[in-house]
Amino acid sequence: MFKILLIDDNEAYCEQIKKSLELKNYYIEYETNAYRGLEYALQSEWDVVLVDMVLGQQIDGLAILKEIKKKRAEIPVILISGSSVIEAAHEWIEAGAYDYLEKPIDLERLIITLNHALELRKISRLNQSLVDELKRNISTVGLGNTLSEALRILSEASDTPERLLILGEKGTGKELIAKLLHYNGQRKYLPFVAHDCELQTESDEAALNALYKNLFEQARGGTLFLREIHNLNLAAQKYLVNFLHQNFFNSNPALPMVKNDVRFIASSSIDLKALVEQDAFLSELFHLLANFTIKIPALRERVEDIPLLVNHFIDLESRSLGIKIEKVSEQAIQLLQRQDWPGNITQLKNVNHYMALLQKNGVIGEQETKLALKLDSLIRDLHSGEKMPDNYKRIDELLGARELPE
């Protein structure tokens, strides 16, 4: 059951809120002493903390909010205030408040706000396991000897600047790096929102405002990942330039402009400098994003990482398929190291999947690897729309024979 803590110096009011929420099957405790309430919030496990702004003591709700965010950033804090101080709401949001409610509290709005905050808390509880999984899967981007410098940059970048650019060919693991940065940093309990720029078609100001307002609100306090940013049209690029310069966002017209606390991470598989020279990408946007850049090498530039990657992927496939694969031969590894890998890590993962399906008695040799590479080539042609009828027939023949024709 979710646990809610209310900190308010009015005991009668606390009892009223407690009874109302208990009738709706919420578990809630309250504390009327601000200092004890803060200590209780920091030392016990809570899913949401409600704090009155005016406590009639030496410490107020804003100070409690800041202390909780400093030491227990994963806990959503909802502030409660009278209308006389509600104009300071933008300061509370900047300080990390999840939301704020005006007295007298509307029970229906309180429940809606609590449910949203509890959903965020539920997600944040999953984040630590996600971080662990990301760390285990970091080998999927091949952080071996070739990327030792990238590891150093990653450790420096986790809580850095609000704008960062990740460059690398398709399939090199750019989004995984972005997630690792997010979930290893101070924003890890807040949203990670990915936006596919390739699918974005909006170009007029009203449509762009609607789109980015939604993205900014979803990612508030967390990270907005702009996938393949080179696909943005010039109108969208200009919009982002203006926003990044102002760094303020008005999500509620009734309130003052609020500083936009969103970290921007953009990725591109295209050389943005070349696009700038061709006037296809705004120089100003490039320089705003590229003050911190991570370059992920292509797989063909780091073939020494392939044995590690193959071991990792084959282990995953073995567990997923429920089969025991004891060995990938040295000849199979050498064959993989001789490939060009235009699809990078993603392609290698697919080939390893086919290798696992084709294993014989727990062993993957050169013959199975050749067949897996051929299957990958035929399937990649299908995805590109080439030789479709012929390729379906050849795939069936290869899978049926389980060997390459002479």
N, C-alpha and C positions, 0 to 999 in steps of 0.2 A: 504494500500500500504506500502511496506517495505521502510524504510528510511536509507539512506547511508550518512555518513559524511566523507569528504576528508579533511585532514590537510596537507597542503603543502605551502611553502613560495613563490612558483612561480605561480602567478595568471594566466598567460597565459596558463600554463600547466593545472591548475585546470579547466579553462574554456574549454580546449580541452577535458579533461576527462568527464566533465559534459555534454557537447553536445553529445559526443559519447554514453554515457550511457542513456541519455534522448531519443535518437533515438531508443534505445532498450527498452523503457518504464520503466526505473528505475527512482526513485526519489532520487536526490542527492543534497546536499548542500556542500559548502566548506568554509574553514577558512584559511587565509594565516598567521595569527598570532598564533604562537604555544601555547601561554598561554591562549588566548581566545578560541582556538580550544579545548584545554584540558578542560576548564571550560564548554564549550558547550557540549562536549562529556559526561561529568559527570552529567550535570543538565537537559539534554533533553533526550527523548527516541529515541534511535538509534538501528537499527538492525545489522549494520556492520559499523565499523570505519576503514578507510584507512589512514595510517600515513606514510609520507615520513621520512626516517631515518635521513637525513641530512637537517636540517631546517635553518641553518645559524643563530641560536639564542642560548641563554644560555641553553635552554632545547632541547634535541634531541628526536628522535622518540622512542628510547628505554625507556627513562624516562617517556614519555607519555604512552607507552604500560604498564609499570609497575604500573603507577598510576591508569590507567583504570582497570587493573586486580585486583588491591587492593580494589577498591571501587565499580566497576561495572563488576564483573567477568563474568556475563552472556553475555556480548557483545563480539562477535568475532572481533578481531583486526587483520588486514592484513597490514604488513609492506611493504614499497616500497623502493628499494635501487638501487644505481648504482653498477656496477660489482666490483668496487674497494673495497667495504666493504661486499660483499656477502659471503665471507668466514666466517663471524661471524654469519651465519644463525643459527647454532646450539644453540648459546647463546640466540637468539631471541625466538626460539621454547621453550627452557627451561624456559624463562621468561613468557611464556603464549601466544605467537603469534599464531593465527590460521594458518597462512601461510605467505609467503613472495613472492614478485614479483620483478623481475629485470627490471630496465629501459634500453631501452625504452619498455614500457609495450605493450605486445601483447594483443589486445582487446579481442580476442577469449579466451585466457587463463584467462584474468581478469574476463570475464563473467562466465566462468566455476567455478572459485574460489569463486566468489560472490554467485553464486547459491548454492554451497555447504555450504558456511557460513550462508546464509539466511535460508537454511533448518535446520541447527543446531540451529539458533536463534528461528525458529518456534517451534522446539522441546523444547527448554529451556523455552519458554512461557507456555508450557503445564506442565512443571515440578512442578510449584507451586501448581496447582490443584492436580497433582499426589501426591505431598507430603501431602496435606490435606487428600486425599483419603487414603493414607497409614496410616496416623495417626488415621483416623476413623476405618480402618480395623485392627489396631494393636491388637484389641481384638480377631482377628482370630488366633492369636498365644497365646491367653490366658494370657496376662500380668496382672494377678490378684495378689493376695497376695503372691502366691508361687514364682512369678518372680519379686518381688520388687527389688531384688538385680540385676537382669538382666537389669532392667530399669536404675539403677544407672550406670552400666557398659556401656550401650548404650550411655548415655549422655556423658560419658568420651571418648568413642571410635569414635564418629562421625568425629573428625578431628585428629585422632591419626595415629600412625604407619602405615606403608604402607602395612603391612601383618597382616592378622587376620584369625582365624579359628573358624567356627561355627559348633558345634557338636549337634546331636540330631537324634532321630529315623526318619524314613520316615514319612512325613505328619505333622511334628511338626512346620513347617513354617520357615525353615532356609533361604530360598530365600527372603521371605518377610523381615526378619531381615536385610539381606544384602542390600536390596533396601532402607530400612529405614535409614541405616547407610549412604548410598551413598547420598540420596536425602535430608538428614538433615545436610550434611557436606559442606565443601567449594567446593567440586567437583560436586555439585548437577546440575550445568548447563552443565556439560560435560558427555560423554557417560557412560552408564552402560551396559556392555556387559557380557552376561552369556554364558558359554561354558559347554556343557554336557560331562563330562569326560567318562561317561559310553558308549558313542557312538564313542569315539576316538579309532582308530585302528592303527594310524601311529606309526612306530617304528624306521625307518631309519632316519638318521640325516637330509637328504635333505627334506623329507616329514615333519619332525617336524619343521624345519626352515620355510618352506612355511606356515604351519599351524599357528605357533605362531607369525610370522611376520604379518600375516593378523589380528590376534586377537589383537596384541599390537597396530597396526595402528588404528583399529576400536575403541579401548578403550583409545586412547592417551589423557592423562590428567585426565581421569576418573577412573572407576573401572572395573577390570576384575574379574568376579565371576566364580570360578572353582567349578562346581556343582558335588558333590560326587567324590572327588579327589582320593579316595581309588581305583577307577577303573583304574587309569592310569597304563600302563605297566612300567616296570623298566627303559626302554630306555627313555620314556617321563619324568619320575621322575628325571633321571640324567640330562636331558636337562634343566629342571626347576631349579635344584640345581645350575647348572653353570650360568644360566641367573640371578638368584636372587643374587648370589655372585657378578657378574660383574655389574648388574643393568644398563648396557648400551645396546643400540640397534641401528643397522645401517639400517635405512629404505631407505637410498639413498646412494649407493656406492660412489657417487661423492662428498659426504660431510663427515666431520669428524663424529665419533661416537657421538650419542646424549644420554644423560642420560634419561633412560626410566621413565617417570613420570606417572606410572600406579599403582593404588592401587590394591593389590591382596587380595581378600577374597575367602577362600576355605571353602567348607562344606563337611561333611561326616556323614553318618548314621552308620558307622562301627567304632569300637574302634581302632583308629590308633596306639595306644601304643601296643595293642595286635598284630597288623599286623607287627609292627617294630620287636617285639620279634620273630615273625615267619619268619623274613627276606622277608616279602611280601611288605613292604613299607620302603623306605629309611629313616633311622634315621635322617640323615642330613636335608632332606626335611621337615620332621615332626617338627624339632626344628626351622627351618627357618620360618615356617608358624605359629607355636603355641606360639609365644612370647606373643600373646594376644588371649585368647580363651573365647568364649561364649558357655555355655552348656544350651540347651533348654530341660527342663524336658518333659517326655512323658505325655500324657493326663491322663493316669491312676494314675500318681503321683500327680495330681492336680485336683481331682474331684470337689473341691470347686469352680473351675472356670466354670464348666459345665452350671449352670443356666445362667450366663452372656453370655456365648457363644451361648447357645440355643436362648436366646432373640435376640441376634444380627443376627444369621442366619435366624431365623423365620421371623424377620422384613424384611431382604433382600428378602426372598422368597415371602413374602406377597406382597411386591412392584413389584417384578418381575412377579409374576403370576396374579397380579391385583385382589387379593382376600383379604378380611379382616379377619385376624386371631386374635381373641381377647384374647385367653387363651391357655396356655399349662399347663395341670394339674400337681399338685405336685407329683402325682403317676407316671406320665410320666417322670418327671425330676429325681425322685428317681430310676426309672428303668434304665435310661441312665447312672446315676452315678454308677450303679452296673456292668456296662459292662467293658470289658478289653481294648477295643479300640486299636487293633494292628495297625490300620491305622491312629491313632491319629486324629488331627484336620480335616484332609481331609476326613476321614471316618465319623466323626461326622457331617460335613457339608453335606455329601451325605445323611445320615440318616435323617437329618432335612429337606432336599429337599423332601424325600419320605413322611415324616410326613405332610408337607404342602400340598402335593398332596392328601393325604388321610383324611384331616381334615373334620369334620362334623359340619356344621353350625357355622364355625369360632372357633371351639374348637378342641384341640388335646388332647386326653386322653390316658390312658394306652393301650387300645386295638389298637389304631392307631399306637402307638409307637412300640408295639410288632410286628405288621405287617410290619412296616418300617424296623425294625431290621432284620426280616426274609428276606425281599426283599434284603436288603444290603448283607446279607450272601450269598444268591443265586447268586446275581450279581457278588460278589467278587469271588465266585467259577468259574463263567463263565470266568472271566478275567484270572484266573489261569489255565483255560483249563480243569477243573474237571467237570464231570457229565453234560456235555453240553446239550445233547438232553433232558434229564430228567429235567434239571433246567429251560429250556425255557418253558416247559409244566407247571411246578409248578408256575412259575412267572405269566403266563397267568391265571392260576386258582386262585391265590391269588388276583390278580388285579380285576378279574371278581367277585369274592365272596366278596372282601373287608373285609374278616375276616379270621382268622386262623382256619384251620380244627381242630376238637376235637382230 
